[in-house]
C-alpha cells in the first residue's frame, strides 16, 4: 500500500512540476485548437458521429474500426454493465455473464485481449480476470463510449490485441461552462428486471479557469424476466433425465426439484443488482494547458445465476449433514472501488505541440458470498500512468510518443482462492507516426513492454519482453472515399491468472488451472478497409485476419475436481478472421423529417490448430433499422438477427439463433435546444429467448425478454 501511494504521489508531483509554467506558456503560445473549433472541417468523422478523444493524435485512419455511442443513443442503450450497452455496434458482442457482470467482446476476443479504459487509463478492477467480475464503469453518467479496433490500439497496452473500449466521463472537466452551472441528468425505468436508475452530473465554474465537477448514480433491479424457459433445451433434458432416475430410485423430493428446474421459466433466479457511485473533480483550464484531479467511489452487489448440477461443498468428511452434502446459499458478489485520477496537458512551442500526463490509482475489493457466508475476497491495488509527447504537424508529418507504467497488486483469500496473491509490474514505450503526401497516408506504430509477474506464495517470478509493431497505408481518393490496409505484429505477456490459477472458482462454477511455464503470446495480423461518406450516405467495410503462435486460452477438459468441471489454460496456435460492415442512407426528406435506413453485419471465424473451434465465439449477426428524425422527434424500428452457432469447442453446447425486434421514440418537448429529452423503447417485442454464444452462462442465463423502457434526460 505504501509503495503504491508513493507512486501516486510521484506521478502527481511530476504532473504539478510539468504544469507549473502554464501562465508563462500561455503568453508564449496559444492553444493549437481553439475551444469550440475542434470539430470544424472534420466532415467524415462528424457525419459518422465519431470523435476520437483517446490519447495520441485524433482521427487516425490506422484506427480503422472506430465507432462510438453517445447522446440519445447512449441514453437509450445504457445498461448496468458497459458490455451490454455496446452490443449494437459493429463487431461487438458481450460476455453477458449476468446483469451485474458483462464485458465487451470485440471481434470474438474477450478477457485479457480487450482493454476497458476510462479516459485512456485502465479501470483497475479485476473484470479482465474472469467473466463473473463486474466492470467498475457506470454507463448512465458517461459522456460517450468509444470502441477502438485495429493495430494502433496496441498503443494502449500489449493486452489490447483484440481492441479497446474507452469510456469518457466528465469527472475531470475539459471545458469551462459558459453558464453559472451545467447539469446533466438521466432517469430510466426498465420493465424486464423492474430496473430503476438515476444519474446526474454538475459542473460549476468557480473562476474563469477553474471548474468543479460532482456526479452520482444509483441503480437497482430485481431478477431478470425472460421470454420462455430459463434452461437451454440440453440442460432441460438433463434435468428431466435426472428426475426420472431419482423417481426410479424412490427419491421423490430430488425428482421434484429436478422437474422444477427443467420447467423454470419467467425469471432467472438470483440476478438482481444494486449499484451506486459518486465522484468529484476539479480542473484548471487555461490557454497554455490544463490539469485536474478527481476522486470516485463505485459499489455494486449482484447475484450470480447457478448452473444446475454444479454445486459443491467445502466440508470435510464427517462434517456434513447425514444423508447429503451441506447446503449452500446462492452466490452473490459485492464489489467496491476507490479511485483517484489525474490528467494534465501543457501546450508547447517548437517541435512538440503538447505534453500530456494521465495517472490513476485504485483500491478495489470484491467479495463472493455463498448465502450469508463470505466465500472468497479478491483485492486489487493498482496504479496506471502514461506520459505522452504529441508532435506538431510539419509538412504532413505528425505523431506521438510516450511511456506507460502499470502496477497491480492482486490477492484472493478464502476457501476458493483459485489464484494465489501476485504482483504485476509493466512498463511500456510507444510511438505512433503518420505522414501524408497528396492522396497517400502512411502510418507506423511500435511498442515495447517489459512485464514482471511474481507470486511469493508459489516462489515463482517471470519476466517477459514483448515487441509490437503496426504499419498502415491509406489511399484518400477525395473527401468521401478512403481505402486502407493495416498490418501488425503483436506480442502479449501471459496474465497472472493464466500462469498461476489452480483451484475452484465458485462464481464461474469451474476448477481453473493455469501454467507458470507459459511463454509470450505472439500474433501476425492484418486488415483491409474501405470507407465512403457523403452528407446522405455512409458506408464502411473491414476484413481482418489474425494468426497466433502460443495463443493462451482456457478449455474444458471433461474432467471434474471438487464436483466442478475442470478448465485448463493451454497454449496453442490459432487463427481469427472475419468481416465488419455498416451502412447508413438518408433516402428521403419531408415535413421536417429525415428518413434513413441503416445496417450492421459482423462475422468471426476462430480456430485452434488441431483442436477445432475456439470456444464462445459470436455467430453471424445482421442488424437493420429504419429511422425518421426531426429536430425534436426521432422514431426508430430495428430487427437484429443472430445465426445458429454450430462451430463449437469440445464440451461446448450449440447456440440456437434468434431474432430481436426493437422500437424506440424520443421527443424534445420544449424544442431542440431546451435540454429535455423523453425516450421510450420496446426491446425484444416478441419476447423471444435469446442466448449469447460468447456467454459463459448462456445455457442457464438467457437475455432479457420483452423490456419496455422509459427515460428522461435533462441537460441545462
VOSE-532864 format. One record per residue (C-alpha): residue in one letter; x, y, z. Coordinates in steps of 0.05 Angstrom, whole numbers, padded with zeros to 5 digits, always signed. Example, Ala and Ser with C-alpha at 12.3 -4.5 7.8 and 13.67 -1.06 7.14 Angstrom:
2
A+00246-00090+00156
S+00273-00021+00143
END
This chain:
716
X+00000+00000+00000
X+00054+00049+00020
X+00095+00037-00043
X+00034+00047-00087
X+00016+00112-00052
X+00088+00135-00063
X+00079+00120-00137
X+00015+00161-00139
X+00049+00218-00102
X+00107+00216-00150
X+00061+00218-00211
X+00022+00277-00183
X+00086+00313-00164
X+00112+00303-00234
X+00047+00330-00262
X+00050+00391-00218
X+00122+00405-00238
X+00106+00397-00312
X+00044+00441-00308
X+00071+00495-00263
X+00094+00541-00320
X+00024+00546-00350
X+00018+00622-00343
X+00085+00634-00377
X+00069+00585-00433
X+00002+00620-00443
X+00040+00683-00462
X+00086+00645-00510
X+00037+00601-00547
X-00038+00596-00558
X-00077+00531-00555
X-00069+00495-00621
X-00144+00483-00623
X-00189+00539-00601
X-00248+00520-00558
X-00309+00504-00598
X-00270+00496-00663
X-00245+00425-00651
X-00292+00391-00699
X-00295+00443-00754
X-00279+00414-00822
X-00279+00342-00798
X-00339+00323-00841
X-00323+00250-00848
X-00320+00236-00774
X-00374+00285-00755
X-00423+00253-00804
X-00409+00185-00774
X-00414+00212-00702
X-00341+00192-00687
X-00297+00238-00647
X-00237+00202-00620
X-00213+00234-00556
X-00169+00175-00534
X-00096+00193-00524
X-00050+00209-00583
X-00069+00244-00647
X-00144+00248-00662
X-00178+00213-00721
X-00120+00170-00745
X-00141+00124-00802
X-00100+00068-00772
X-00158+00062-00723
X-00198+00030-00779
X-00252+00001-00735
X-00270+00061-00692
X-00343+00071-00671
X-00377+00105-00613
X-00441+00111-00572
X-00463+00179-00546
X-00521+00227-00537
X-00591+00199-00541
X-00565+00132-00568
X-00524+00122-00504
X-00583+00143-00461
X-00627+00092-00496
X-00577+00034-00495
X-00545+00045-00426
X-00550-00018-00383
X-00520-00036-00316
X-00456-00061-00349
X-00416-00029-00405
X-00413-00094-00445
X-00488-00099-00453
X-00491-00025-00472
X-00449-00033-00535
X-00475-00096-00570
X-00508-00060-00628
X-00442-00031-00653
X-00406-00069-00709
X-00361-00125-00686
X-00384-00120-00614
X-00416-00174-00570
X-00415-00183-00494
X-00398-00236-00443
X-00468-00226-00411
X-00449-00269-00351
X-00505-00236-00311
X-00538-00168-00309
X-00484-00147-00259
X-00424-00172-00299
X-00417-00163-00374
X-00354-00144-00410
X-00346-00124-00484
X-00327-00177-00535
X-00292-00148-00597
X-00281-00189-00660
X-00291-00252-00618
X-00237-00231-00568
X-00252-00222-00494
X-00219-00222-00426
X-00144-00206-00426
X-00144-00186-00500
X-00193-00128-00491
X-00175-00066-00452
X-00231-00028-00419
X-00209+00043-00405
X-00235+00106-00372
X-00207+00166-00409
X-00148+00126-00436
X-00130+00091-00370
X-00148+00020-00347
X-00207+00011-00300
X-00160-00023-00248
X-00212-00074-00227
X-00210-00150-00238
X-00262-00155-00294
X-00208-00179-00343
X-00191-00239-00299
X-00258-00275-00302
X-00326-00264-00335
X-00364-00263-00268
X-00327-00199-00247
X-00364-00134-00259
X-00334-00073-00294
X-00329-00012-00249
X-00358+00036-00301
X-00428+00065-00295
X-00455+00078-00365
X-00510+00127-00346
X-00461+00181-00324
X-00415+00176-00385
X-00408+00228-00439
X-00395+00175-00491
X-00362+00107-00503
X-00310+00096-00558
X-00296+00027-00587
X-00227+00023-00617
X-00204-00035-00661
X-00144-00044-00706
X-00068-00046-00698
X-00057+00023-00666
X-00099+00001-00606
X-00037-00036-00583
X-00012+00032-00561
X-00060+00027-00502
X-00024-00035-00477
X+00001-00103-00501
X-00064-00134-00476
X-00105-00095-00527
X-00092-00143-00585
X-00167-00150-00594
X-00185-00077-00584
X-00203-00027-00531
X-00265+00006-00503
X-00254+00077-00478
X-00307+00106-00431
X-00306+00182-00430
X-00332+00213-00366
X-00332+00285-00343
X-00301+00278-00274
X-00241+00319-00295
X-00274+00375-00335
X-00247+00392-00405
X-00281+00460-00413
X-00308+00518-00372
X-00384+00523-00376
X-00410+00589-00403
X-00470+00587-00355
X-00467+00592-00279
X-00473+00517-00275
X-00486+00458-00323
X-00528+00399-00302
X-00537+00332-00338
X-00584+00280-00311
X-00616+00215-00335
X-00671+00174-00302
X-00692+00106-00330
X-00742+00051-00315
X-00738-00018-00348
X-00794-00069-00341
X-00756-00134-00354
X-00719-00130-00287
X-00760-00075-00253
X-00698-00033-00262
X-00695+00037-00233
X-00634+00081-00246
X-00615+00153-00238
X-00551+00190-00252
X-00532+00264-00252
X-00470+00307-00260
X-00459+00380-00244
X-00405+00427-00269
X-00395+00494-00235
X-00344+00547-00258
X-00311+00573-00195
X-00270+00623-00234
X-00259+00637-00308
X-00209+00579-00310
X-00227+00534-00251
X-00284+00483-00256
X-00315+00439-00202
X-00349+00374-00221
X-00396+00329-00180
X-00433+00267-00201
X-00472+00209-00172
X-00514+00149-00194
X-00559+00095-00166
X-00587+00033-00199
X-00629-00024-00172
X-00661-00083-00208
X-00696-00148-00190
X-00689-00217-00221
X-00689-00212-00297
X-00751-00235-00335
X-00741-00278-00397
X-00787-00298-00454
X-00791-00373-00441
X-00753-00429-00406
X-00692-00407-00367
X-00652-00470-00382
X-00630-00488-00452
X-00662-00550-00485
X-00600-00591-00470
X-00599-00573-00396
X-00675-00584-00391
X-00666-00654-00420
X-00611-00669-00369
X-00656-00647-00311
X-00714-00688-00336
X-00669-00749-00344
X-00643-00738-00273
X-00714-00732-00247
X-00733-00798-00279
X-00673-00833-00247
X-00689-00803-00178
X-00761-00826-00183
X-00740-00895-00202
X-00696-00897-00140
X-00753-00871-00096
X-00722-00802-00085
X-00786-00763-00096
X-00762-00697-00067
X-00699-00696-00111
X-00741-00715-00172
X-00789-00658-00159
X-00731-00609-00152
X-00702-00630-00219
X-00770-00625-00252
X-00779-00555-00224
X-00712-00534-00253
X-00730-00563-00320
X-00795-00525-00320
X-00767-00459-00294
X-00789-00401-00337
X-00806-00328-00330
X-00748-00302-00287
X-00675-00321-00276
X-00665-00331-00201
X-00612-00291-00165
X-00598-00239-00219
X-00617-00175-00183
X-00568-00117-00178
X-00557-00055-00135
X-00504-00005-00154
X-00485+00065-00134
X-00428+00112-00149
X-00406+00183-00135
X-00347+00226-00154
X-00320+00295-00157
X-00265+00332-00194
X-00230+00399-00200
X-00196+00424-00263
X-00156+00485-00283
X-00166+00501-00357
X-00121+00555-00385
X-00097+00579-00452
X-00030+00545-00442
X-00056+00478-00418
X-00098+00446-00365
X-00094+00399-00305
X-00144+00367-00258
X-00156+00315-00205
X-00216+00273-00187
X-00237+00221-00136
X-00293+00170-00142
X-00326+00111-00107
X-00363+00053-00140
X-00403-00001-00104
X-00443-00059-00133
X-00478-00120-00106
X-00505-00171-00156
X-00528-00242-00160
X-00495-00298-00199
X-00540-00348-00235
X-00525-00420-00217
X-00515-00476-00267
X-00558-00536-00248
X-00516-00593-00220
X-00454-00550-00210
X-00459-00545-00134
X-00402-00568-00089
X-00382-00565-00016
X-00323-00549+00028
X-00338-00592+00088
X-00291-00647+00108
X-00315-00719+00113
X-00358-00727+00174
X-00375-00653+00177
X-00435-00658+00130
X-00506-00669+00149
X-00526-00742+00149
X-00554-00764+00082
X-00522-00710+00038
X-00476-00651+00028
X-00483-00586+00067
X-00528-00536+00033
X-00500-00471+00007
X-00539-00408-00009
X-00539-00372-00076
X-00475-00337-00097
X-00474-00261-00096
X-00417-00214-00109
X-00404-00148-00074
X-00350-00102-00100
X-00327-00032-00086
X-00271+00013-00113
X-00240+00078-00090
X-00204+00114-00147
X-00162+00177-00155
X-00148+00205-00224
X-00102+00259-00251
X-00098+00290-00320
X-00054+00346-00345
X-00034+00377-00411
X+00015+00432-00429
X+00017+00464-00498
X+00089+00471-00521
X+00125+00515-00571
X+00172+00485-00623
X+00174+00414-00649
X+00126+00386-00597
X+00054+00411-00592
X+00034+00384-00524
X+00057+00344-00464
X+00003+00301-00432
X+00004+00264-00366
X-00051+00216-00343
X-00048+00176-00278
X-00097+00135-00237
X-00095+00099-00171
X-00149+00050-00148
X-00162+00006-00087
X-00211-00049-00108
X-00244-00103-00066
X-00292-00159-00087
X-00326-00208-00041
X-00360-00272-00065
X-00415-00292-00016
X-00444-00362-00011
X-00511-00348+00020
X-00494-00305+00081
X-00424-00333+00087
X-00362-00299+00058
X-00330-00347+00008
X-00271-00312-00026
X-00246-00240-00022
X-00208-00210-00082
X-00168-00146-00074
X-00131-00107-00127
X-00089-00045-00112
X-00062-00014-00174
X-00035+00047-00209
X-00031+00063-00283
X+00001+00125-00313
X+00022+00149-00381
X+00063+00207-00406
X+00057+00228-00479
X+00092+00279-00524
X+00050+00300-00583
X+00087+00327-00644
X+00065+00389-00681
X+00045+00375-00753
X+00101+00393-00801
X+00094+00383-00876
X+00043+00328-00868
X+00081+00292-00813
X+00052+00285-00743
X+00057+00235-00687
X+00060+00220-00612
X+00107+00181-00567
X+00106+00163-00494
X+00116+00116-00436
X+00064+00077-00396
X+00070+00045-00327
X+00023-00006-00295
X+00028-00035-00225
X-00021-00088-00200
X-00021-00120-00131
X-00073-00175-00131
X-00095-00224-00077
X-00150-00274-00066
X-00165-00301+00003
X-00216-00354+00021
X-00238-00425+00010
X-00238-00416-00065
X-00179-00371-00078
X-00164-00401-00145
X-00106-00352-00158
X-00051-00341-00106
X-00030-00269-00087
X+00012-00239-00143
X+00043-00174-00166
X+00050-00149-00237
X+00093-00091-00260
X+00094-00068-00331
X+00130-00011-00366
X+00118+00004-00439
X+00147+00053-00490
X+00108+00070-00553
X+00107+00115-00613
X+00057+00128-00669
X+00077+00167-00732
X+00038+00189-00792
X+00060+00220-00858
X+00011+00246-00910
X+00032+00266-00980
X-00021+00281-01033
X-00072+00225-01034
X-00029+00176-00994
X-00021+00167-00920
X+00030+00122-00885
X+00025+00106-00810
X+00071+00067-00766
X+00068+00046-00693
X+00115+00010-00646
X+00112-00012-00574
X+00159-00047-00525
X+00135-00076-00459
X+00174-00105-00402
X+00129-00145-00355
X+00146-00177-00288
X+00096-00225-00257
X+00111-00257-00190
X+00078-00297-00135
X+00116-00301-00070
X+00069-00355-00045
X+00089-00401-00102
X+00161-00375-00105
X+00153-00362-00179
X+00175-00299-00216
X+00172-00290-00292
X+00198-00234-00336
X+00172-00222-00406
X+00196-00175-00461
X+00145-00162-00516
X+00152-00122-00581
X+00093-00099-00623
X+00093-00063-00690
X+00040-00036-00737
X+00043-00007-00807
X-00015+00024-00844
X-00024+00053-00914
X-00085+00091-00940
X-00106+00120-01006
X-00151+00180-00999
X-00185+00189-01066
X-00224+00251-01043
X-00261+00277-00983
X-00311+00220-00989
X-00270+00157-01002
X-00214+00124-00962
X-00183+00056-00975
X-00131+00026-00929
X-00091-00033-00906
X-00061-00044-00837
X-00010-00097-00816
X+00015-00113-00746
X+00060-00159-00706
X+00039-00163-00633
X+00063-00198-00570
X+00026-00206-00504
X+00055-00228-00437
X+00013-00281-00400
X-00030-00253-00344
X-00022-00277-00273
X-00088-00316-00277
X-00064-00353-00338
X+00001-00371-00303
X-00019-00385-00231
X-00092-00407-00228
X-00102-00473-00192
X-00167-00482-00155
X-00243-00478-00152
X-00278-00414-00172
X-00349-00416-00146
X-00376-00357-00186
X-00357-00388-00254
X-00371-00457-00225
X-00306-00484-00253
X-00240-00512-00228
X-00187-00469-00264
X-00115-00490-00276
X-00060-00446-00305
X+00011-00459-00326
X+00070-00420-00297
X+00114-00441-00356
X+00075-00404-00409
X+00115-00363-00459
X+00095-00297-00493
X+00035-00300-00539
X+00052-00276-00610
X+00009-00256-00669
X+00011-00231-00740
X-00050-00192-00763
X-00077-00150-00819
X-00140-00115-00840
X-00165-00080-00903
X-00220-00029-00902
X-00259+00018-00947
X-00299+00078-00922
X-00343+00124-00962
X-00382+00182-00934
X-00427+00237-00963
X-00478+00280-00927
X-00531+00227-00942
X-00492+00162-00947
X-00441+00129-00902
X-00410+00061-00916
X-00354+00022-00882
X-00328-00048-00894
X-00269-00081-00858
X-00239-00150-00865
X-00189-00175-00813
X-00143-00235-00802
X-00100-00254-00741
X-00052-00313-00736
X-00028-00331-00666
X+00031-00371-00641
X+00025-00396-00569
X-00046-00370-00562
X-00069-00375-00489
X-00139-00400-00476
X-00177-00439-00423
X-00212-00501-00449
X-00257-00552-00415
X-00223-00619-00404
X-00284-00662-00389
X-00255-00678-00320
X-00283-00658-00252
X-00249-00633-00189
X-00287-00615-00125
X-00351-00631-00163
X-00333-00577-00214
X-00315-00582-00288
X-00241-00571-00299
X-00218-00515-00345
X-00145-00517-00365
X-00105-00459-00394
X-00065-00482-00454
X-00021-00452-00508
X-00037-00470-00579
X-00032-00437-00648
X-00096-00404-00670
X-00126-00361-00725
X-00183-00310-00726
X-00213-00277-00787
X-00278-00241-00801
X-00316-00182-00831
X-00350-00120-00804
X-00396-00076-00845
X-00441-00016-00830
X-00482+00030-00874
X-00529+00088-00867
X-00570+00122-00921
X-00617+00182-00917
X-00667+00164-00971
X-00719+00219-00963
X-00735+00286-00932
X-00806+00311-00919
X-00844+00352-00868
X-00782+00369-00830
X-00762+00296-00823
X-00702+00258-00850
X-00718+00186-00866
X-00659+00137-00863
X-00641+00064-00865
X-00580+00034-00832
X-00549-00034-00823
X-00494-00072-00787
X-00464-00140-00803
X-00407-00177-00770
X-00377-00247-00771
X-00319-00282-00737
X-00287-00349-00752
X-00236-00373-00699
X-00199-00440-00695
X-00146-00473-00652
X-00097-00512-00695
X-00111-00586-00688
X-00165-00575-00634
X-00223-00545-00672
X-00263-00481-00659
X-00245-00430-00605
X-00300-00431-00551
X-00350-00375-00541
X-00346-00342-00610
X-00405-00298-00632
X-00442-00322-00695
X-00460-00283-00757
X-00503-00223-00737
X-00545-00176-00781
X-00580-00113-00756
X-00624-00067-00798
X-00662-00005-00778
X-00708+00049-00804
X-00709+00117-00773
X-00747+00183-00780
X-00714+00244-00748
X-00732+00316-00740
X-00704+00369-00694
X-00750+00348-00637
X-00775+00277-00653
X-00739+00213-00671
X-00774+00146-00687
X-00736+00081-00698
X-00752+00008-00712
X-00699-00046-00720
X-00690-00121-00728
X-00629-00158-00703
X-00617-00229-00727
X-00567-00279-00698
X-00548-00342-00735
X-00540-00410-00701
X-00470-00421-00673
X-00454-00493-00692
X-00378-00486-00692
X-00366-00506-00620
X-00307-00528-00579
X-00305-00595-00543
X-00357-00598-00487
X-00388-00533-00512
X-00462-00533-00530
X-00492-00505-00594
X-00527-00438-00591
X-00593-00431-00627
X-00603-00369-00670
X-00656-00317-00653
X-00685-00251-00677
X-00698-00189-00635
X-00747-00135-00657
X-00740-00067-00623
X-00771+00001-00629
X-00758+00069-00597
X-00781+00141-00597
X-00751+00204-00569
X-00782+00273-00561
X-00755+00340-00542
X-00819+00372-00515
X-00791+00442-00506
X-00750+00445-00570
X-00683+00420-00594
X-00643+00470-00554
X-00681+00467-00487
X-00644+00406-00459
X-00702+00359-00443
X-00709+00292-00479
X-00760+00238-00465
X-00743+00168-00492
X-00788+00106-00496
X-00766+00039-00524
X-00792-00031-00531
X-00738-00084-00535
X-00748-00157-00555
X-00821-00140-00573
X-00838-00213-00589
X-00809-00239-00523
X-00762-00290-00554
X-00710-00329-00516
X-00640-00308-00538
X-00573-00335-00515
X-00506-00303-00530
X-00455-00352-00557
X-00400-00311-00524
X-00430-00320-00455
X-00403-00370-00404
X-00474-00375-00375
X-00515-00378-00439
X-00548-00445-00423
X-00579-00421-00357
X-00579-00345-00363
X-00612-00322-00429
X-00620-00250-00449
X-00677-00206-00424
X-00747-00219-00451
X-00794-00163-00471
X-00769-00099-00439
X-00805-00033-00440
X-00760+00025-00421
X-00774+00099-00408
X-00721+00151-00397
X-00720+00225-00381
X-00656+00263-00399
X-00641+00334-00376
X-00584+00379-00397
X-00582+00453-00379
END
